[in-house]
Amino acid sequence: MEYAVWIVFIVAMMIIEASTTNLVSIWFAFGALGAILAKTLGGGVTTQICTFVLLSGASVAIAWPFIKKYHNGKKEATNADMLIGKIATVTEDITNDKFAGKVNVSGQIWSATSESGEDILEGAKVKIVKITGVKLVVEKM
C-alpha cells in the first residue's frame, strides 16, 4: 500500500478521535503508524496489514485497563444526591404496580416509587432512600 493511504487513514482516525470524548479510534492510528514503518522497512501489503492489526489490537489491550479505571470510575455528584435521607410528603398515591406516585420534597414535586413495593397513600410521610434515574425511591415512615 502507498504511504498516502496510511497517512489519510491516520488523519481520519485523528479527526474521529477529536470529535468524540471516548478513546475509540486513536488505537487504529497507532496501527497505521506501524504499517507506515513496515512499508519503510520494505514490507509488502500483507506485512503492513498484519502490522496494522497487531499494533491496533496491542494498543487497545495495553491501554484498556487504564482507560477503564480512569474513564468509567468517576461518579458525578449532583444536587439531587442531597435529597437522600430527607423526609417528603406523598402528593399522589405511590403504587408500584401502576408505576405511579409523586412526592413533595423541599417544594419540588418528584416521581416516586416505594422501596418495599407497598402502596403508600397520599399525605403519608416518607424518607428518601435513593434515586434511580429520575425517580425517588422512598420508604414509609
Secondary structure, DSSP 8 states (H G I E B T S, - for coil): --HHHHHHHHHHHHHHHHT-SS--SHHHHHHHHHHHHHHHTT--HHHHHHHHHHHHHHHHHHHHHHHHHHHSS-----GGGGGTT-EEEEEEEEEGGGTEEEEEETTEEEEEEESSS--B-TT-EEEEEEEETTEEEEEE-
